[in-house]
Amino acid sequence: MTNYWYLSRNHEYPKPSWHVKSVQLNKYGSIIEMEREATENELFICDLVYLGKGQWNDEHIQNKYEGYKRGVK
């Protein structure tokens, strides 16, 4: 199954949460794993940054996450 990865800069996540598979909190925001793509409304309300499609350890997802962390400091 394909997963969609987002970073929520305000620690909010889409509700109802049956499409949200996991939420991991950290100081940069909440990492959210979803079964489907977020809607435009969810992107706006939850302040989501799209990290990628696939598995968490995929290189393109990690590169986007690391790039975001470097820019936030």
mmCIF file of the N, C-alpha and C atoms, coordinates in Angstrom:
data_MODEL
# 
_entry.id   MODEL 
# 
loop_
_atom_site.group_PDB 
_atom_site.id 
_atom_site.type_symbol 
_atom_site.label_atom_id 
_atom_site.label_alt_id 
_atom_site.label_comp_id 
_atom_site.label_asym_id 
_atom_site.label_entity_id 
_atom_site.label_seq_id 
_atom_site.pdbx_PDB_ins_code 
_atom_site.Cartn_x 
_atom_site.Cartn_y 
_atom_site.Cartn_z 
_atom_site.occupancy 
_atom_site.B_iso_or_equiv 
_atom_site.pdbx_formal_charge 
_atom_site.auth_seq_id 
_atom_site.auth_comp_id 
_atom_site.auth_asym_id 
_atom_site.auth_atom_id 
_atom_site.pdbx_PDB_model_num 
ATOM 1   N N  . MET A 1 1  ? 0.835   -1.176 0.000  1.00 0.00 ? 1  MET A N  1 
ATOM 2   C CA . MET A 1 1  ? 0.000   0.000  0.000  1.00 0.00 ? 1  MET A CA 1 
ATOM 3   C C  . MET A 1 1  ? 0.886   1.248  0.000  1.00 0.00 ? 1  MET A C  1 
ATOM 4   N N  . THR A 1 2  ? 0.471   2.238  -0.742 1.00 0.00 ? 2  THR A N  1 
ATOM 5   C CA . THR A 1 2  ? 1.210   3.486  -0.832 1.00 0.00 ? 2  THR A CA 1 
ATOM 6   C C  . THR A 1 2  ? 0.869   4.394  0.338  1.00 0.00 ? 2  THR A C  1 
ATOM 7   N N  . ASN A 1 3  ? 1.883   5.005  0.911  1.00 0.00 ? 3  ASN A N  1 
ATOM 8   C CA . ASN A 1 3  ? 1.697   5.936  2.012  1.00 0.00 ? 3  ASN A CA 1 
ATOM 9   C C  . ASN A 1 3  ? 2.096   7.332  1.561  1.00 0.00 ? 3  ASN A C  1 
ATOM 10  N N  . TYR A 1 4  ? 1.408   8.321  2.080  1.00 0.00 ? 4  TYR A N  1 
ATOM 11  C CA . TYR A 1 4  ? 1.704   9.720  1.806  1.00 0.00 ? 4  TYR A CA 1 
ATOM 12  C C  . TYR A 1 4  ? 2.208   10.332 3.108  1.00 0.00 ? 4  TYR A C  1 
ATOM 13  N N  . TRP A 1 5  ? 3.321   11.034 3.018  1.00 0.00 ? 5  TRP A N  1 
ATOM 14  C CA . TRP A 1 5  ? 3.984   11.584 4.201  1.00 0.00 ? 5  TRP A CA 1 
ATOM 15  C C  . TRP A 1 5  ? 3.907   13.100 4.196  1.00 0.00 ? 5  TRP A C  1 
ATOM 16  N N  . TYR A 1 6  ? 3.535   13.662 5.346  1.00 0.00 ? 6  TYR A N  1 
ATOM 17  C CA . TYR A 1 6  ? 3.402   15.102 5.509  1.00 0.00 ? 6  TYR A CA 1 
ATOM 18  C C  . TYR A 1 6  ? 4.056   15.522 6.821  1.00 0.00 ? 6  TYR A C  1 
ATOM 19  N N  . LEU A 1 7  ? 4.434   16.781 6.880  1.00 0.00 ? 7  LEU A N  1 
ATOM 20  C CA . LEU A 1 7  ? 4.919   17.386 8.109  1.00 0.00 ? 7  LEU A CA 1 
ATOM 21  C C  . LEU A 1 7  ? 3.936   18.484 8.469  1.00 0.00 ? 7  LEU A C  1 
ATOM 22  N N  . SER A 1 8  ? 3.353   18.391 9.659  1.00 0.00 ? 8  SER A N  1 
ATOM 23  C CA . SER A 1 8  ? 2.426   19.405 10.131 1.00 0.00 ? 8  SER A CA 1 
ATOM 24  C C  . SER A 1 8  ? 3.204   20.387 10.993 1.00 0.00 ? 8  SER A C  1 
ATOM 25  N N  . ARG A 1 9  ? 3.277   21.636 10.548 1.00 0.00 ? 9  ARG A N  1 
ATOM 26  C CA . ARG A 1 9  ? 4.064   22.628 11.270 1.00 0.00 ? 9  ARG A CA 1 
ATOM 27  C C  . ARG A 1 9  ? 3.356   23.145 12.512 1.00 0.00 ? 9  ARG A C  1 
ATOM 28  N N  . ASN A 1 10 ? 2.068   22.901 12.651 1.00 0.00 ? 10 ASN A N  1 
ATOM 29  C CA . ASN A 1 10 ? 1.344   23.355 13.844 1.00 0.00 ? 10 ASN A CA 1 
ATOM 30  C C  . ASN A 1 10 ? 0.862   22.178 14.703 1.00 0.00 ? 10 ASN A C  1 
ATOM 31  N N  . HIS A 1 11 ? 1.369   21.001 14.466 1.00 0.00 ? 11 HIS A N  1 
ATOM 32  C CA . HIS A 1 11 ? 1.057   19.776 15.227 1.00 0.00 ? 11 HIS A CA 1 
ATOM 33  C C  . HIS A 1 11 ? -0.404  19.348 15.130 1.00 0.00 ? 11 HIS A C  1 
ATOM 34  N N  . GLU A 1 12 ? -1.131  19.840 14.135 1.00 0.00 ? 12 GLU A N  1 
ATOM 35  C CA . GLU A 1 12 ? -2.496  19.388 13.876 1.00 0.00 ? 12 GLU A CA 1 
ATOM 36  C C  . GLU A 1 12 ? -2.444  18.274 12.832 1.00 0.00 ? 12 GLU A C  1 
ATOM 37  N N  . TYR A 1 13 ? -3.464  17.430 12.821 1.00 0.00 ? 13 TYR A N  1 
ATOM 38  C CA . TYR A 1 13 ? -3.562  16.409 11.782 1.00 0.00 ? 13 TYR A CA 1 
ATOM 39  C C  . TYR A 1 13 ? -5.016  16.268 11.355 1.00 0.00 ? 13 TYR A C  1 
ATOM 40  N N  . PRO A 1 14 ? -5.227  15.782 10.121 1.00 0.00 ? 14 PRO A N  1 
ATOM 41  C CA . PRO A 1 14 ? -6.591  15.708 9.585  1.00 0.00 ? 14 PRO A CA 1 
ATOM 42  C C  . PRO A 1 14 ? -7.512  14.863 10.460 1.00 0.00 ? 14 PRO A C  1 
ATOM 43  N N  . LYS A 1 15 ? -8.712  15.373 10.674 1.00 0.00 ? 15 LYS A N  1 
ATOM 44  C CA . LYS A 1 15 ? -9.719  14.654 11.431 1.00 0.00 ? 15 LYS A CA 1 
ATOM 45  C C  . LYS A 1 15 ? -10.983 14.597 10.574 1.00 0.00 ? 15 LYS A C  1 
ATOM 46  N N  . PRO A 1 16 ? -11.747 13.550 10.549 1.00 0.00 ? 16 PRO A N  1 
ATOM 47  C CA . PRO A 1 16 ? -11.534 12.316 11.295 1.00 0.00 ? 16 PRO A CA 1 
ATOM 48  C C  . PRO A 1 16 ? -10.282 11.603 10.833 1.00 0.00 ? 16 PRO A C  1 
ATOM 49  N N  . SER A 1 17 ? -9.714  10.843 11.720 1.00 0.00 ? 17 SER A N  1 
ATOM 50  C CA . SER A 1 17 ? -8.365  10.332 11.492 1.00 0.00 ? 17 SER A CA 1 
ATOM 51  C C  . SER A 1 17 ? -8.299  8.904  10.950 1.00 0.00 ? 17 SER A C  1 
ATOM 52  N N  . TRP A 1 18 ? -9.372  8.386  10.363 1.00 0.00 ? 18 TRP A N  1 
ATOM 53  C CA . TRP A 1 18 ? -9.278  7.003  9.869  1.00 0.00 ? 18 TRP A CA 1 
ATOM 54  C C  . TRP A 1 18 ? -8.349  6.883  8.665  1.00 0.00 ? 18 TRP A C  1 
ATOM 55  N N  . HIS A 1 19 ? -8.012  7.991  8.013  1.00 0.00 ? 19 HIS A N  1 
ATOM 56  C CA . HIS A 1 19 ? -7.046  7.942  6.909  1.00 0.00 ? 19 HIS A CA 1 
ATOM 57  C C  . HIS A 1 19 ? -5.619  8.176  7.390  1.00 0.00 ? 19 HIS A C  1 
ATOM 58  N N  . VAL A 1 20 ? -5.475  8.582  8.650  1.00 0.00 ? 20 VAL A N  1 
ATOM 59  C CA . VAL A 1 20 ? -4.160  8.821  9.227  1.00 0.00 ? 20 VAL A CA 1 
ATOM 60  C C  . VAL A 1 20 ? -3.681  7.518  9.847  1.00 0.00 ? 20 VAL A C  1 
ATOM 61  N N  . LYS A 1 21 ? -2.525  7.028  9.366  1.00 0.00 ? 21 LYS A N  1 
ATOM 62  C CA . LYS A 1 21 ? -1.998  5.757  9.874  1.00 0.00 ? 21 LYS A CA 1 
ATOM 63  C C  . LYS A 1 21 ? -1.117  5.953  11.093 1.00 0.00 ? 21 LYS A C  1 
ATOM 64  N N  . SER A 1 22 ? -0.342  7.040  11.124 1.00 0.00 ? 22 SER A N  1 
ATOM 65  C CA . SER A 1 22 ? 0.503   7.300  12.288 1.00 0.00 ? 22 SER A CA 1 
ATOM 66  C C  . SER A 1 22 ? 0.839   8.776  12.378 1.00 0.00 ? 22 SER A C  1 
ATOM 67  N N  . VAL A 1 23 ? 1.127   9.213  13.594 1.00 0.00 ? 23 VAL A N  1 
ATOM 68  C CA . VAL A 1 23 ? 1.551   10.586 13.870 1.00 0.00 ? 23 VAL A CA 1 
ATOM 69  C C  . VAL A 1 23 ? 2.725   10.503 14.826 1.00 0.00 ? 23 VAL A C  1 
ATOM 70  N N  . GLN A 1 24 ? 3.830   11.137 14.455 1.00 0.00 ? 24 GLN A N  1 
ATOM 71  C CA . GLN A 1 24 ? 5.021   11.163 15.303 1.00 0.00 ? 24 GLN A CA 1 
ATOM 72  C C  . GLN A 1 24 ? 5.333   12.617 15.616 1.00 0.00 ? 24 GLN A C  1 
ATOM 73  N N  . LEU A 1 25 ? 5.397   12.959 16.896 1.00 0.00 ? 25 LEU A N  1 
ATOM 74  C CA . LEU A 1 25 ? 5.665   14.322 17.316 1.00 0.00 ? 25 LEU A CA 1 
ATOM 75  C C  . LEU A 1 25 ? 7.163   14.542 17.459 1.00 0.00 ? 25 LEU A C  1 
ATOM 76  N N  . ASN A 1 26 ? 7.644   15.702 17.014 1.00 0.00 ? 26 ASN A N  1 
ATOM 77  C CA . ASN A 1 26 ? 9.016   16.113 17.257 1.00 0.00 ? 26 ASN A CA 1 
ATOM 78  C C  . ASN A 1 26 ? 9.064   17.633 17.293 1.00 0.00 ? 26 ASN A C  1 
ATOM 79  N N  . LYS A 1 27 ? 10.235  18.203 17.531 1.00 0.00 ? 27 LYS A N  1 
ATOM 80  C CA . LYS A 1 27 ? 10.303  19.656 17.704 1.00 0.00 ? 27 LYS A CA 1 
ATOM 81  C C  . LYS A 1 27 ? 10.085  20.440 16.409 1.00 0.00 ? 27 LYS A C  1 
ATOM 82  N N  . TYR A 1 28 ? 10.189  19.809 15.259 1.00 0.00 ? 28 TYR A N  1 
ATOM 83  C CA . TYR A 1 28 ? 9.982   20.487 13.982 1.00 0.00 ? 28 TYR A CA 1 
ATOM 84  C C  . TYR A 1 28 ? 8.533   20.458 13.539 1.00 0.00 ? 28 TYR A C  1 
ATOM 85  N N  . GLY A 1 29 ? 7.730   19.610 14.140 1.00 0.00 ? 29 GLY A N  1 
ATOM 86  C CA . GLY A 1 29 ? 6.331   19.449 13.764 1.00 0.00 ? 29 GLY A CA 1 
ATOM 87  C C  . GLY A 1 29 ? 5.932   17.995 13.927 1.00 0.00 ? 29 GLY A C  1 
ATOM 88  N N  . SER A 1 30 ? 4.769   17.645 13.460 1.00 0.00 ? 30 SER A N  1 
ATOM 89  C CA . SER A 1 30 ? 4.287   16.267 13.529 1.00 0.00 ? 30 SER A CA 1 
ATOM 90  C C  . SER A 1 30 ? 4.454   15.605 12.169 1.00 0.00 ? 30 SER A C  1 
ATOM 91  N N  . ILE A 1 31 ? 5.067   14.430 12.153 1.00 0.00 ? 31 ILE A N  1 
ATOM 92  C CA . ILE A 1 31 ? 5.203   13.652 10.928 1.00 0.00 ? 31 ILE A CA 1 
ATOM 93  C C  . ILE A 1 31 ? 3.952   12.791 10.812 1.00 0.00 ? 31 ILE A C  1 
ATOM 94  N N  . ILE A 1 32 ? 3.246   12.932 9.702  1.00 0.00 ? 32 ILE A N  1 
ATOM 95  C CA . ILE A 1 32 ? 1.962   12.258 9.523  1.00 0.00 ? 32 ILE A CA 1 
ATOM 96  C C  . ILE A 1 32 ? 2.044   11.310 8.338  1.00 0.00 ? 32 ILE A C  1 
ATOM 97  N N  . GLU A 1 33 ? 1.647   10.067 8.580  1.00 0.00 ? 33 GLU A N  1 
ATOM 98  C CA . GLU A 1 33 ? 1.556   9.045  7.538  1.00 0.00 ? 33 GLU A CA 1 
ATOM 99  C C  . GLU A 1 33 ? 0.081   8.850  7.224  1.00 0.00 ? 33 GLU A C  1 
ATOM 100 N N  . MET A 1 34 ? -0.286  9.020  5.943  1.00 0.00 ? 34 MET A N  1 
ATOM 101 C CA . MET A 1 34 ? -1.683  8.898  5.545  1.00 0.00 ? 34 MET A CA 1 
ATOM 102 C C  . MET A 1 34 ? -1.850  7.867  4.443  1.00 0.00 ? 34 MET A C  1 
ATOM 103 N N  . GLU A 1 35 ? -3.055  7.292  4.357  1.00 0.00 ? 35 GLU A N  1 
ATOM 104 C CA . GLU A 1 35 ? -3.383  6.315  3.317  1.00 0.00 ? 35 GLU A CA 1 
ATOM 105 C C  . GLU A 1 35 ? -3.752  6.987  2.004  1.00 0.00 ? 35 GLU A C  1 
ATOM 106 N N  . ARG A 1 36 ? -4.085  8.250  2.047  1.00 0.00 ? 36 ARG A N  1 
ATOM 107 C CA . ARG A 1 36 ? -4.502  8.983  0.849  1.00 0.00 ? 36 ARG A CA 1 
ATOM 108 C C  . ARG A 1 36 ? -3.834  10.354 0.874  1.00 0.00 ? 36 ARG A C  1 
ATOM 109 N N  . GLU A 1 37 ? -3.934  11.059 -0.266 1.00 0.00 ? 37 GLU A N  1 
ATOM 110 C CA . GLU A 1 37 ? -3.408  12.418 -0.320 1.00 0.00 ? 37 GLU A CA 1 
ATOM 111 C C  . GLU A 1 37 ? -4.299  13.351 0.495  1.00 0.00 ? 37 GLU A C  1 
ATOM 112 N N  . ALA A 1 38 ? -3.694  14.336 1.105  1.00 0.00 ? 38 ALA A N  1 
ATOM 113 C CA . ALA A 1 38 ? -4.451  15.325 1.870  1.00 0.00 ? 38 ALA A CA 1 
ATOM 114 C C  . ALA A 1 38 ? -5.215  16.236 0.922  1.00 0.00 ? 38 ALA A C  1 
ATOM 115 N N  . THR A 1 39 ? -6.376  16.670 1.362  1.00 0.00 ? 39 THR A N  1 
ATOM 116 C CA . THR A 1 39 ? -7.162  17.606 0.571  1.00 0.00 ? 39 THR A CA 1 
ATOM 117 C C  . THR A 1 39 ? -6.565  19.007 0.723  1.00 0.00 ? 39 THR A C  1 
ATOM 118 N N  . GLU A 1 40 ? -6.971  19.905 -0.154 1.00 0.00 ? 40 GLU A N  1 
ATOM 119 C CA . GLU A 1 40 ? -6.486  21.287 -0.089 1.00 0.00 ? 40 GLU A CA 1 
ATOM 120 C C  . GLU A 1 40 ? -6.861  21.929 1.250  1.00 0.00 ? 40 GLU A C  1 
ATOM 121 N N  . ASN A 1 41 ? -8.050  21.633 1.726  1.00 0.00 ? 41 ASN A N  1 
ATOM 122 C CA . ASN A 1 41 ? -8.503  22.168 3.010  1.00 0.00 ? 41 ASN A CA 1 
ATOM 123 C C  . ASN A 1 41 ? -7.636  21.646 4.157  1.00 0.00 ? 41 ASN A C  1 
ATOM 124 N N  . GLU A 1 42 ? -7.312  20.356 4.157  1.00 0.00 ? 42 GLU A N  1 
ATOM 125 C CA . GLU A 1 42 ? -6.451  19.774 5.197  1.00 0.00 ? 42 GLU A CA 1 
ATOM 126 C C  . GLU A 1 42 ? -5.051  20.374 5.145  1.00 0.00 ? 42 GLU A C  1 
ATOM 127 N N  . LEU A 1 43 ? -4.536  20.604 3.933  1.00 0.00 ? 43 LEU A N  1 
ATOM 128 C CA . LEU A 1 43 ? -3.213  21.218 3.797  1.00 0.00 ? 43 LEU A CA 1 
ATOM 129 C C  . LEU A 1 43 ? -3.187  22.587 4.454  1.00 0.00 ? 43 LEU A C  1 
ATOM 130 N N  . PHE A 1 44 ? -4.243  23.355 4.263  1.00 0.00 ? 44 PHE A N  1 
ATOM 131 C CA . PHE A 1 44 ? -4.313  24.708 4.798  1.00 0.00 ? 44 PHE A CA 1 
ATOM 132 C C  . PHE A 1 44 ? -4.530  24.710 6.314  1.00 0.00 ? 44 PHE A C  1 
ATOM 133 N N  . ILE A 1 45 ? -5.528  23.982 6.792  1.00 0.00 ? 45 ILE A N  1 
ATOM 134 C CA . ILE A 1 45 ? -5.889  23.995 8.211  1.00 0.00 ? 45 ILE A CA 1 
ATOM 135 C C  . ILE A 1 45 ? -4.783  23.402 9.084  1.00 0.00 ? 45 ILE A C  1 
ATOM 136 N N  . CYS A 1 46 ? -4.187  22.294 8.629  1.00 0.00 ? 46 CYS A N  1 
ATOM 137 C CA . CYS A 1 46 ? -3.164  21.605 9.428  1.00 0.00 ? 46 CYS A CA 1 
ATOM 138 C C  . CYS A 1 46 ? -1.746  22.089 9.121  1.00 0.00 ? 46 CYS A C  1 
ATOM 139 N N  . ASP A 1 47 ? -1.617  23.052 8.211  1.00 0.00 ? 47 ASP A N  1 
ATOM 140 C CA . ASP A 1 47 ? -0.311  23.599 7.821  1.00 0.00 ? 47 ASP A CA 1 
ATOM 141 C C  . ASP A 1 47 ? 0.649   22.472 7.436  1.00 0.00 ? 47 ASP A C  1 
ATOM 142 N N  . LEU A 1 48 ? 0.205   21.646 6.476  1.00 0.00 ? 48 LEU A N  1 
ATOM 143 C CA . LEU A 1 48 ? 0.958   20.462 6.072  1.00 0.00 ? 48 LEU A CA 1 
ATOM 144 C C  . LEU A 1 48 ? 1.978   20.773 4.984  1.00 0.00 ? 48 LEU A C  1 
ATOM 145 N N  . VAL A 1 49 ? 3.145   20.157 5.108  1.00 0.00 ? 49 VAL A N  1 
ATOM 146 C CA . VAL A 1 49 ? 4.186   20.204 4.083  1.00 0.00 ? 49 VAL A CA 1 
ATOM 147 C C  . VAL A 1 49 ? 4.294   18.793 3.517  1.00 0.00 ? 49 VAL A C  1 
ATOM 148 N N  . TYR A 1 50 ? 4.142   18.642 2.204  1.00 0.00 ? 50 TYR A N  1 
ATOM 149 C CA . TYR A 1 50 ? 4.211   17.332 1.562  1.00 0.00 ? 50 TYR A CA 1 
ATOM 150 C C  . TYR A 1 50 ? 5.659   16.859 1.518  1.00 0.00 ? 50 TYR A C  1 
ATOM 151 N N  . LEU A 1 51 ? 5.911   15.664 2.078  1.00 0.00 ? 51 LEU A N  1 
ATOM 152 C CA . LEU A 1 51 ? 7.264   15.095 2.072  1.00 0.00 ? 51 LEU A CA 1 
ATOM 153 C C  . LEU A 1 51 ? 7.449   14.059 0.979  1.00 0.00 ? 51 LEU A C  1 
ATOM 154 N N  . GLY A 1 52 ? 6.395   13.343 0.599  1.00 0.00 ? 52 GLY A N  1 
ATOM 155 C CA . GLY A 1 52 ? 6.533   12.374 -0.473 1.00 0.00 ? 52 GLY A CA 1 
ATOM 156 C C  . GLY A 1 52 ? 5.572   11.215 -0.345 1.00 0.00 ? 52 GLY A C  1 
ATOM 157 N N  . LYS A 1 53 ? 5.704   10.318 -1.321 1.00 0.00 ? 53 LYS A N  1 
ATOM 158 C CA . LYS A 1 53 ? 4.840   9.136  -1.441 1.00 0.00 ? 53 LYS A CA 1 
ATOM 159 C C  . LYS A 1 53 ? 5.745   7.918  -1.415 1.00 0.00 ? 53 LYS A C  1 
ATOM 160 N N  . GLY A 1 54 ? 5.463   6.974  -0.541 1.00 0.00 ? 54 GLY A N  1 
ATOM 161 C CA . GLY A 1 54 ? 6.268   5.761  -0.435 1.00 0.00 ? 54 GLY A CA 1 
ATOM 162 C C  . GLY A 1 54 ? 6.478   5.374  1.020  1.00 0.00 ? 54 GLY A C  1 
ATOM 163 N N  . GLN A 1 55 ? 7.633   4.814  1.302  1.00 0.00 ? 55 GLN A N  1 
ATOM 164 C CA . GLN A 1 55 ? 7.981   4.399  2.659  1.00 0.00 ? 55 GLN A CA 1 
ATOM 165 C C  . GLN A 1 55 ? 8.822   5.483  3.324  1.00 0.00 ? 55 GLN A C  1 
ATOM 166 N N  . TRP A 1 56 ? 8.786   5.547  4.658  1.00 0.00 ? 56 TRP A N  1 
ATOM 167 C CA . TRP A 1 56 ? 9.484   6.592  5.390  1.00 0.00 ? 56 TRP A CA 1 
ATOM 168 C C  . TRP A 1 56 ? 10.985  6.615  5.090  1.00 0.00 ? 56 TRP A C  1 
ATOM 169 N N  . ASN A 1 57 ? 11.594  5.464  4.916  1.00 0.00 ? 57 ASN A N  1 
ATOM 170 C CA . ASN A 1 57 ? 13.042  5.423  4.700  1.00 0.00 ? 57 ASN A CA 1 
ATOM 171 C C  . ASN A 1 57 ? 13.444  5.655  3.241  1.00 0.00 ? 57 ASN A C  1 
ATOM 172 N N  . ASP A 1 58 ? 12.495  5.982  2.353  1.00 0.00 ? 58 ASP A N  1 
ATOM 173 C CA . ASP A 1 58 ? 12.832  6.314  0.962  1.00 0.00 ? 58 ASP A CA 1 
ATOM 174 C C  . ASP A 1 58 ? 13.675  7.591  0.944  1.00 0.00 ? 58 ASP A C  1 
ATOM 175 N N  . GLU A 1 59 ? 14.658  7.598  0.065  1.00 0.00 ? 59 GLU A N  1 
ATOM 176 C CA . GLU A 1 59 ? 15.626  8.696  0.035  1.00 0.00 ? 59 GLU A CA 1 
ATOM 177 C C  . GLU A 1 59 ? 14.978  10.056 -0.242 1.00 0.00 ? 59 GLU A C  1 
ATOM 178 N N  . HIS A 1 60 ? 14.026  10.113 -1.170 1.00 0.00 ? 60 HIS A N  1 
ATOM 179 C CA . HIS A 1 60 ? 13.418  11.406 -1.505 1.00 0.00 ? 60 HIS A CA 1 
ATOM 180 C C  . HIS A 1 60 ? 12.623  11.982 -0.337 1.00 0.00 ? 60 HIS A C  1 
ATOM 181 N N  . ILE A 1 61 ? 12.004  11.128 0.461  1.00 0.00 ? 61 ILE A N  1 
ATOM 182 C CA . ILE A 1 61 ? 11.262  11.602 1.630  1.00 0.00 ? 61 ILE A CA 1 
ATOM 183 C C  . ILE A 1 61 ? 12.228  12.097 2.705  1.00 0.00 ? 61 ILE A C  1 
ATOM 184 N N  . GLN A 1 62 ? 13.278  11.349 2.942  1.00 0.00 ? 62 GLN A N  1 
ATOM 185 C CA . GLN A 1 62 ? 14.273  11.746 3.936  1.00 0.00 ? 62 GLN A CA 1 
ATOM 186 C C  . GLN A 1 62 ? 14.960  13.058 3.538  1.00 0.00 ? 62 GLN A C  1 
ATOM 187 N N  . ASN A 1 63 ? 15.258  13.223 2.250  1.00 0.00 ? 63 ASN A N  1 
ATOM 188 C CA . ASN A 1 63 ? 15.908  14.448 1.786  1.00 0.00 ? 63 ASN A CA 1 
ATOM 189 C C  . ASN A 1 63 ? 15.015  15.670 2.019  1.00 0.00 ? 63 ASN A C  1 
ATOM 190 N N  . LYS A 1 64 ? 13.726  15.539 1.750  1.00 0.00 ? 64 LYS A N  1 
ATOM 191 C CA . LYS A 1 64 ? 12.806  16.666 1.975  1.00 0.00 ? 64 LYS A CA 1 
ATOM 192 C C  . LYS A 1 64 ? 12.692  16.979 3.466  1.00 0.00 ? 64 LYS A C  1 
ATOM 193 N N  . TYR A 1 65 ? 12.631  15.946 4.283  1.00 0.00 ? 65 TYR A N  1 
ATOM 194 C CA . TYR A 1 65 ? 12.519  16.161 5.724  1.00 0.00 ? 65 TYR A CA 1 
ATOM 195 C C  . TYR A 1 65 ? 13.783  16.819 6.275  1.00 0.00 ? 65 TYR A C  1 
ATOM 196 N N  . GLU A 1 66 ? 14.935  16.324 5.875  1.00 0.00 ? 66 GLU A N  1 
ATOM 197 C CA . GLU A 1 66 ? 16.201  16.910 6.333  1.00 0.00 ? 66 GLU A CA 1 
ATOM 198 C C  . GLU A 1 66 ? 16.337  18.350 5.848  1.00 0.00 ? 66 GLU A C  1 
ATOM 199 N N  . GLY A 1 67 ? 15.921  18.610 4.616  1.00 0.00 ? 67 GLY A N  1 
ATOM 200 C CA . GLY A 1 67 ? 15.961  19.970 4.084  1.00 0.00 ? 67 GLY A CA 1 
ATOM 201 C C  . GLY A 1 67 ? 15.073  20.905 4.887  1.00 0.00 ? 67 GLY A C  1 
ATOM 202 N N  . TYR A 1 68 ? 13.911  20.426 5.295  1.00 0.00 ? 68 TYR A N  1 
ATOM 203 C CA . TYR A 1 68 ? 13.015  21.246 6.107  1.00 0.00 ? 68 TYR A CA 1 
ATOM 204 C C  . TYR A 1 68 ? 13.647  21.516 7.464  1.00 0.00 ? 68 TYR A C  1 
ATOM 205 N N  . LYS A 1 69 ? 14.233  20.489 8.070  1.00 0.00 ? 69 LYS A N  1 
ATOM 206 C CA . LYS A 1 69 ? 14.871  20.678 9.381  1.00 0.00 ? 69 LYS A CA 1 
ATOM 207 C C  . LYS A 1 69 ? 16.000  21.701 9.309  1.00 0.00 ? 69 LYS A C  1 
ATOM 208 N N  . ARG A 1 70 ? 16.804  21.659 8.249  1.00 0.00 ? 70 ARG A N  1 
ATOM 209 C CA . ARG A 1 70 ? 17.910  22.612 8.104  1.00 0.00 ? 70 ARG A CA 1 
ATOM 210 C C  . ARG A 1 70 ? 17.401  24.029 7.955  1.00 0.00 ? 70 ARG A C  1 
ATOM 211 N N  . GLY A 1 71 ? 16.270  24.194 7.285  1.00 0.00 ? 71 GLY A N  1 
ATOM 212 C CA . GLY A 1 71 ? 15.725  25.523 7.051  1.00 0.00 ? 71 GLY A CA 1 
ATOM 213 C C  . GLY A 1 71 ? 15.001  26.115 8.246  1.00 0.00 ? 71 GLY A C  1 
ATOM 214 N N  . VAL A 1 72 ? 14.623  25.296 9.215  1.00 0.00 ? 72 VAL A N  1 
ATOM 215 C CA . VAL A 1 72 ? 13.827  25.757 10.340 1.00 0.00 ? 72 VAL A CA 1 
ATOM 216 C C  . VAL A 1 72 ? 14.674  26.301 11.485 1.00 0.00 ? 72 VAL A C  1 
ATOM 217 N N  . LYS A 1 73 ? 15.795  25.727 11.736 1.00 0.00 ? 73 LYS A N  1 
ATOM 218 C CA . LYS A 1 73 ? 16.662  26.073 12.877 1.00 0.00 ? 73 LYS A CA 1 
ATOM 219 C C  . LYS A 1 73 ? 16.459  27.458 13.334 1.00 0.00 ? 73 LYS A C  1 
# 
